[in-house]
Amino acid sequence: MSGKTILRQDVKRIYKELLYLGRDYPRGFDYFRPRLHKAFASQASITDEEQIRKGIERAEFVKKEIEAMYAFPTPSLP
């Protein structure tokens, strides 16, 4: 497989993982999904492989932050 094919698969994988995590997002999936889609769509024109890799790394960071938010929820305010 070529490098671009592998990167494309990685982008699709992280998008699906984030979408899955969004099911339990505190503000709801209807809030999460359009914002995730907009974030990925805004980067769709990038063709430089290094920039795509940086975007994947950023998405992985966001994924870890969301997982941490779920693992250590903040108490609700009265």
Beta strands, then each sheet from edge to edge (+ up, - down):
end
